[in-house]
Amino acid sequence: MKIFTVDLPVAGFQAFACPGLSIVRADAVRDAGAVQRLVAACAGEPAGMAPLPTPAGMTAELQSRSGREVAAWLAWPQVSSGVPAGLVVLVAAGGANLPRWSIGWLLVNPAWRRQHVGMALVATALQFAGERGASVVYAETLGRWPAAVAFWGAARLAAERHVAKLLGSGESRKTAEG
């Protein structure tokens, strides 16, 4: 199984305008229903992807626990159907003195793909991490998910003013919980 890892320098990533959306900090309890509706909208997209966590499992991913702090944001359309346009989950693990920051999940509602929602969510997460002292945030995806590999390659290009790498590796994990 080939894993692609991208190291995103926080300082090199600029905000992405995403007209028609508001990005707001998510709360695991308050936003559980919205997160579950987004997971349901993304289920089976694209074909061939491993299944997402169950809606309840994704809600659990938003909760911090010992050694793992989580922050998440939802992208909401101005004209909402009750289903968010996307979600990003940022994880800091490894201790308060030297946390390792990574994108735990990035989901974009199929109806909102290719409209910069993912980039806007990633930019929000990177800004938050940078404000807390992070210089790099890691993300990874499976090589068999070509759309995800292409997205993270584009994210790397968005941060190109600084050094960012997209590596094909074995099964080593560089994310916070790796």
FITILO-178266 format. One record per atom (N, C-alpha, C): residue number from 0; residue in one letter; atom name; x, y negated, z negated. Coordinates in steps of 0.05 Angstrom, whole numbers. Layout:
<nodes>
pos;code;site;xx;yy;zz
NUM;A;CA;X;Y;Z
...
</nodes>
This chain:
<nodes>
pos;code;site;xx;yy;zz
0;M;N;17;23;0
0;M;CA;0;0;0
0;M;C;18;-25;0
1;K;N;15;-42;20
1;K;CA;31;-66;22
1;K;C;17;-89;8
2;I;N;32;-103;-9
2;I;CA;21;-126;-23
2;I;C;36;-150;-13
3;F;N;21;-171;-7
3;F;CA;33;-197;1
3;F;C;30;-216;-23
4;T;N;53;-228;-30
4;T;CA;54;-246;-52
4;T;C;62;-274;-42
5;V;N;49;-294;-52
5;V;CA;56;-321;-45
5;V;C;62;-336;-71
6;D;N;84;-351;-70
6;D;CA;92;-368;-92
6;D;C;85;-397;-83
7;L;N;67;-410;-97
7;L;CA;58;-436;-89
7;L;C;70;-457;-108
8;P;N;87;-474;-99
8;P;CA;98;-495;-116
8;P;C;75;-515;-121
9;V;N;71;-521;-147
9;V;CA;49;-538;-155
9;V;C;52;-566;-142
10;A;N;76;-577;-143
10;A;CA;81;-604;-133
10;A;C;77;-606;-103
11;G;N;78;-585;-88
11;G;CA;75;-586;-59
11;G;C;47;-583;-48
12;F;N;28;-579;-65
12;F;CA;1;-573;-56
12;F;C;-16;-598;-59
13;Q;N;-27;-607;-38
13;Q;CA;-44;-631;-39
13;Q;C;-73;-624;-40
14;A;N;-89;-643;-50
14;A;CA;-118;-639;-51
14;A;C;-130;-636;-23
15;F;N;-150;-620;-21
15;F;CA;-164;-617;4
15;F;C;-192;-628;1
16;A;N;-200;-645;20
16;A;CA;-227;-656;20
16;A;C;-246;-635;29
17;C;N;-268;-633;16
17;C;CA;-288;-613;23
17;C;C;-315;-627;20
18;P;N;-323;-643;41
18;P;CA;-348;-658;39
18;P;C;-372;-640;34
19;G;N;-390;-650;17
19;G;CA;-414;-635;12
19;G;C;-411;-616;-12
20;L;N;-388;-616;-25
20;L;CA;-384;-598;-48
20;L;C;-375;-613;-73
21;S;N;-382;-603;-95
21;S;CA;-372;-612;-121
21;S;C;-358;-588;-134
22;I;N;-333;-592;-143
22;I;CA;-319;-571;-157
22;I;C;-320;-577;-187
23;V;N;-331;-558;-202
23;V;CA;-335;-562;-231
23;V;C;-323;-538;-246
24;R;N;-313;-544;-270
24;R;CA;-301;-523;-287
24;R;C;-323;-504;-294
25;A;N;-318;-479;-291
25;A;CA;-337;-458;-297
25;A;C;-335;-449;-326
26;D;N;-357;-441;-337
26;D;CA;-359;-430;-364
26;D;C;-370;-402;-362
27;A;N;-356;-383;-374
27;A;CA;-363;-354;-372
27;A;C;-392;-349;-380
28;V;N;-402;-363;-400
28;V;CA;-429;-357;-410
28;V;C;-449;-374;-393
29;R;N;-445;-400;-392
29;R;CA;-464;-417;-379
29;R;C;-467;-410;-349
30;D;N;-445;-402;-336
30;D;CA;-446;-398;-307
30;D;C;-447;-368;-299
31;A;N;-453;-351;-318
31;A;CA;-453;-322;-312
31;A;C;-471;-315;-289
32;G;N;-495;-326;-289
32;G;CA;-514;-320;-267
32;G;C;-504;-330;-240
33;A;N;-492;-354;-239
33;A;CA;-482;-364;-214
33;A;C;-459;-347;-204
34;V;N;-441;-339;-222
34;V;CA;-419;-322;-214
34;V;C;-429;-295;-203
35;Q;N;-449;-285;-216
35;Q;CA;-460;-259;-207
35;Q;C;-473;-262;-180
36;R;N;-487;-284;-174
36;R;CA;-499;-288;-148
36;R;C;-478;-291;-126
37;L;N;-455;-305;-133
37;L;CA;-434;-307;-114
37;L;C;-421;-280;-107
38;V;N;-416;-264;-128
38;V;CA;-405;-238;-123
38;V;C;-423;-221;-106
39;A;N;-449;-223;-111
39;A;CA;-468;-208;-94
39;A;C;-467;-218;-65
40;A;N;-464;-244;-61
40;A;CA;-463;-256;-34
40;A;C;-438;-246;-19
41;C;N;-416;-242;-34
41;C;CA;-391;-234;-22
41;C;C;-388;-204;-20
42;A;N;-405;-188;-31
42;A;CA;-403;-159;-31
42;A;C;-401;-149;-3
43;G;N;-381;-132;2
43;G;CA;-378;-120;29
43;G;C;-366;-138;49
44;E;N;-357;-162;42
44;E;CA;-345;-181;60
44;E;C;-315;-183;55
45;P;N;-298;-180;73
45;P;CA;-303;-168;99
45;P;C;-303;-138;97
46;A;N;-313;-125;117
46;A;CA;-315;-96;117
46;A;C;-287;-84;113
47;G;N;-285;-63;98
47;G;CA;-259;-51;93
47;G;C;-244;-60;68
48;M;N;-254;-82;56
48;M;CA;-242;-90;31
48;M;C;-250;-72;8
49;A;N;-232;-68;-11
49;A;CA;-239;-54;-34
49;A;C;-262;-68;-48
50;P;N;-279;-54;-62
50;P;CA;-302;-68;-74
50;P;C;-292;-89;-95
51;L;N;-308;-111;-96
51;L;CA;-303;-131;-117
51;L;C;-312;-119;-143
52;P;N;-304;-132;-165
52;P;CA;-315;-123;-191
52;P;C;-345;-126;-190
53;T;N;-358;-111;-207
53;T;CA;-387;-115;-209
53;T;C;-392;-144;-217
54;P;N;-416;-154;-213
54;P;CA;-422;-181;-223
54;P;C;-415;-184;-252
55;A;N;-422;-165;-269
55;A;CA;-416;-167;-297
55;A;C;-386;-165;-302
56;G;N;-372;-150;-286
56;G;CA;-343;-148;-288
56;G;C;-330;-174;-281
57;M;N;-340;-188;-261
57;M;CA;-329;-214;-253
57;M;C;-333;-234;-276
58;T;N;-357;-233;-288
58;T;CA;-362;-250;-311
58;T;C;-342;-245;-333
59;A;N;-335;-220;-338
59;A;CA;-315;-213;-358
59;A;C;-287;-224;-350
60;E;N;-281;-226;-324
60;E;CA;-256;-236;-315
60;E;C;-252;-266;-323
61;L;N;-274;-280;-328
61;L;CA;-273;-308;-334
61;L;C;-267;-313;-364
62;Q;N;-265;-292;-379
62;Q;CA;-262;-295;-408
62;Q;C;-233;-292;-416
63;S;N;-223;-310;-432
63;S;CA;-196;-309;-443
63;S;C;-195;-287;-464
64;R;N;-172;-276;-469
64;R;CA;-167;-257;-491
64;R;C;-138;-260;-499
65;S;N;-131;-246;-519
65;S;CA;-104;-247;-529
65;S;C;-83;-244;-507
66;G;N;-65;-263;-505
66;G;CA;-44;-262;-485
66;G;C;-52;-269;-457
67;R;N;-77;-278;-453
67;R;CA;-87;-284;-427
67;R;C;-107;-307;-429
68;E;N;-100;-330;-419
68;E;CA;-118;-353;-418
68;E;C;-129;-357;-390
69;V;N;-154;-362;-388
69;V;CA;-168;-364;-362
69;V;C;-181;-391;-360
70;A;N;-178;-403;-336
70;A;CA;-194;-426;-328
70;A;C;-206;-420;-301
71;A;N;-230;-429;-296
71;A;CA;-243;-423;-271
71;A;C;-259;-447;-262
72;W;N;-263;-449;-236
72;W;CA;-279;-470;-224
72;W;C;-298;-459;-203
73;L;N;-322;-471;-202
73;L;CA;-341;-464;-181
73;L;C;-344;-488;-162
74;A;N;-347;-482;-137
74;A;CA;-353;-502;-117
74;A;C;-383;-501;-111
75;W;N;-396;-523;-116
75;W;CA;-425;-524;-113
75;W;C;-433;-542;-89
76;P;N;-449;-532;-71
76;P;CA;-460;-549;-50
76;P;C;-478;-570;-61
77;Q;N;-478;-594;-49
77;Q;CA;-495;-616;-58
77;Q;C;-524;-608;-55
78;V;N;-530;-593;-34
78;V;CA;-557;-582;-31
78;V;C;-554;-552;-38
79;S;N;-562;-545;-62
79;S;CA;-556;-519;-72
79;S;C;-579;-499;-69
80;S;N;-572;-475;-62
80;S;CA;-591;-453;-62
80;S;C;-589;-437;-87
81;G;N;-572;-446;-106
81;G;CA;-568;-431;-130
81;G;C;-544;-412;-129
82;V;N;-532;-411;-105
82;V;CA;-508;-394;-101
82;V;C;-484;-412;-96
83;P;N;-463;-410;-112
83;P;CA;-440;-428;-107
83;P;C;-427;-422;-80
84;A;N;-412;-442;-71
84;A;CA;-397;-438;-46
84;A;C;-371;-423;-51
85;G;N;-361;-424;-76
85;G;CA;-336;-409;-82
85;G;C;-329;-410;-111
86;L;N;-309;-394;-118
86;L;CA;-299;-391;-145
86;L;C;-269;-387;-144
87;V;N;-254;-400;-161
87;V;CA;-226;-393;-165
87;V;C;-221;-388;-195
88;V;N;-205;-368;-200
88;V;CA;-198;-361;-228
88;V;C;-168;-364;-231
89;L;N;-160;-380;-250
89;L;CA;-131;-385;-256
89;L;C;-125;-371;-282
90;V;N;-103;-355;-282
90;V;CA;-96;-340;-306
90;V;C;-68;-349;-315
91;A;N;-65;-354;-341
91;A;CA;-39;-359;-353
91;A;C;-35;-336;-373
92;A;N;-14;-321;-368
92;A;CA;-8;-298;-386
92;A;C;21;-298;-393
93;G;N;27;-285;-415
93;G;CA;55;-282;-423
93;G;C;63;-299;-446
94;G;N;45;-313;-458
94;G;CA;53;-329;-482
94;G;C;52;-359;-477
95;A;N;46;-373;-498
95;A;CA;42;-402;-497
95;A;C;68;-416;-490
96;N;N;91;-406;-497
96;N;CA;117;-419;-492
96;N;C;125;-418;-463
97;L;N;120;-396;-450
97;L;CA;128;-394;-422
97;L;C;107;-377;-407
98;P;N;84;-389;-402
98;P;CA;63;-373;-388
98;P;C;70;-369;-358
99;R;N;61;-348;-347
99;R;CA;63;-343;-319
99;R;C;35;-348;-307
100;W;N;33;-366;-288
100;W;CA;8;-374;-277
100;W;C;2;-360;-251
101;S;N;-23;-351;-248
101;S;CA;-30;-338;-222
101;S;C;-60;-342;-217
102;I;N;-66;-339;-191
102;I;CA;-94;-340;-183
102;I;C;-104;-311;-186
103;G;N;-123;-307;-205
103;G;CA;-133;-281;-210
103;G;C;-154;-273;-189
104;W;N;-171;-291;-181
104;W;CA;-191;-286;-161
104;W;C;-197;-312;-146
105;L;N;-202;-308;-120
105;L;CA;-212;-330;-103
105;L;C;-234;-318;-86
106;L;N;-258;-327;-90
106;L;CA;-281;-318;-74
106;L;C;-293;-342;-60
107;V;N;-299;-338;-34
107;V;CA;-314;-359;-19
107;V;C;-338;-346;-7
108;N;N;-361;-358;-12
108;N;CA;-386;-348;-1
108;N;C;-383;-347;29
109;P;N;-391;-324;42
109;P;CA;-388;-322;71
109;P;C;-401;-345;86
110;A;N;-422;-357;76
110;A;CA;-435;-380;89
110;A;C;-417;-405;89
111;W;N;-397;-405;72
111;W;CA;-380;-429;69
111;W;C;-351;-424;78
112;R;N;-345;-402;90
112;R;CA;-318;-396;98
112;R;C;-310;-414;122
113;R;N;-284;-420;124
113;R;CA;-272;-437;144
113;R;C;-281;-466;143
114;Q;N;-288;-474;118
114;Q;CA;-295;-502;114
114;Q;C;-278;-515;91
115;H;N;-255;-503;87
115;H;CA;-235;-513;67
115;H;C;-243;-509;38
116;V;N;-263;-493;33
116;V;CA;-272;-488;5
116;V;C;-249;-475;-11
117;G;N;-237;-454;1
117;G;CA;-216;-440;-13
117;G;C;-192;-458;-19
118;M;N;-184;-474;0
118;M;CA;-162;-492;-4
118;M;C;-168;-513;-26
119;A;N;-193;-523;-26
119;A;CA;-201;-543;-46
119;A;C;-201;-530;-74
120;L;N;-210;-505;-76
120;L;CA;-210;-492;-101
120;L;C;-181;-486;-111
121;V;N;-164;-477;-93
121;V;CA;-136;-472;-100
121;V;C;-122;-498;-109
122;A;N;-127;-519;-94
122;A;CA;-115;-545;-102
122;A;C;-124;-554;-130
123;T;N;-149;-549;-137
123;T;CA;-159;-555;-163
123;T;C;-144;-539;-185
124;A;N;-141;-513;-179
124;A;CA;-128;-495;-199
124;A;C;-98;-503;-202
125;L;N;-85;-510;-179
125;L;CA;-57;-517;-181
125;L;C;-53;-544;-195
126;Q;N;-71;-563;-191
126;Q;CA;-69;-588;-206
126;Q;C;-71;-583;-236
127;F;N;-90;-566;-244
127;F;CA;-94;-560;-272
127;F;C;-69;-547;-283
128;A;N;-58;-527;-269
128;A;CA;-34;-514;-278
128;A;C;-11;-533;-281
129;G;N;-8;-551;-261
129;G;CA;14;-571;-261
129;G;C;12;-589;-285
130;E;N;-13;-597;-292
130;E;CA;-17;-615;-315
130;E;C;-9;-601;-341
131;R;N;-7;-575;-341
131;R;CA;1;-559;-364
131;R;C;29;-549;-362
132;G;N;45;-560;-344
132;G;CA;73;-554;-342
132;G;C;81;-532;-323
133;A;N;63;-521;-308
133;A;CA;70;-500;-288
133;A;C;84;-513;-265
134;S;N;104;-500;-254
134;S;CA;117;-510;-229
134;S;C;109;-492;-206
135;V;N;102;-467;-212
135;V;CA;95;-447;-191
135;V;C;70;-432;-200
136;V;N;52;-426;-181
136;V;CA;30;-409;-186
136;V;C;31;-386;-166
137;Y;N;27;-362;-175
137;Y;CA;30;-339;-157
137;Y;C;2;-329;-149
138;A;N;1;-317;-125
138;A;CA;-23;-304;-116
138;A;C;-14;-280;-99
139;E;N;-31;-260;-98
139;E;CA;-24;-237;-81
139;E;C;-50;-226;-70
140;T;N;-46;-211;-48
140;T;CA;-68;-197;-35
140;T;C;-58;-172;-22
141;L;N;-75;-155;-14
141;L;CA;-68;-130;0
141;L;C;-64;-136;29
142;G;N;-44;-123;41
142;G;CA;-38;-126;69
142;G;C;-61;-117;87
143;R;N;-78;-100;77
143;R;CA;-100;-90;94
143;R;C;-124;-110;95
144;W;N;-121;-133;82
144;W;CA;-141;-154;83
144;W;C;-130;-177;100
145;P;N;-131;-175;126
145;P;CA;-118;-195;143
145;P;C;-128;-224;139
146;A;N;-154;-227;133
146;A;CA;-164;-255;129
146;A;C;-151;-267;103
147;A;N;-148;-250;83
147;A;CA;-136;-260;58
147;A;C;-106;-266;62
148;V;N;-92;-249;77
148;V;CA;-64;-254;83
148;V;C;-61;-280;99
149;A;N;-79;-284;118
149;A;CA;-78;-309;134
149;A;C;-84;-333;117
150;F;N;-103;-331;98
150;F;CA;-109;-353;81
150;F;C;-85;-361;64
151;W;N;-72;-341;51
151;W;CA;-50;-347;34
151;W;C;-26;-357;50
152;G;N;-23;-348;75
152;G;CA;-3;-359;93
152;G;C;-8;-389;98
153;A;N;-33;-396;102
153;A;CA;-41;-424;106
153;A;C;-36;-440;81
154;A;N;-42;-428;58
154;A;CA;-36;-442;32
154;A;C;-7;-447;29
155;R;N;9;-428;37
155;R;CA;39;-432;36
155;R;C;47;-455;54
156;L;N;35;-457;78
156;L;CA;41;-479;96
156;L;C;32;-506;84
157;A;N;10;-505;70
157;A;CA;0;-530;57
157;A;C;20;-540;36
158;A;N;36;-523;25
158;A;CA;55;-530;5
158;A;C;84;-532;16
159;E;N;86;-533;42
159;E;CA;112;-530;56
159;E;C;132;-552;49
160;R;N;124;-574;38
160;R;CA;144;-594;31
160;R;C;163;-583;10
161;H;N;155;-562;-3
161;H;CA;172;-548;-23
161;H;C;175;-519;-14
162;V;N;191;-505;-28
162;V;CA;196;-477;-20
162;V;C;173;-460;-30
163;A;N;160;-446;-12
163;A;CA;140;-426;-19
163;A;C;145;-402;-1
164;K;N;141;-378;-11
164;K;CA;147;-354;4
164;K;C;123;-336;5
165;L;N;119;-324;28
165;L;CA;99;-302;31
165;L;C;115;-277;36
166;L;N;115;-260;17
166;L;CA;132;-236;19
166;L;C;116;-211;23
167;G;N;126;-193;39
167;G;CA;114;-167;41
167;G;C;131;-150;22
168;S;N;118;-136;4
168;S;CA;133;-121;-16
168;S;C;121;-94;-18
169;G;N;131;-79;-37
169;G;CA;120;-53;-43
169;G;C;96;-57;-61
170;E;N;96;-46;-84
170;E;CA;73;-49;-102
170;E;C;80;-66;-126
171;S;N;102;-81;-126
171;S;CA;108;-97;-149
171;S;C;89;-120;-150
172;R;N;82;-128;-174
172;R;CA;63;-149;-178
172;R;C;76;-173;-192
173;K;N;72;-197;-181
173;K;CA;84;-221;-191
173;K;C;63;-239;-205
174;T;N;38;-230;-205
174;T;CA;17;-246;-217
174;T;C;20;-246;-247
175;A;N;5;-263;-260
175;A;CA;8;-266;-289
175;A;C;5;-240;-304
176;E;N;-13;-223;-295
176;E;CA;-18;-199;-310
176;E;C;-3;-175;-300
177;G;N;14;-180;-278
177;G;CA;28;-158;-265
177;G;C;45;-142;-282
</nodes>
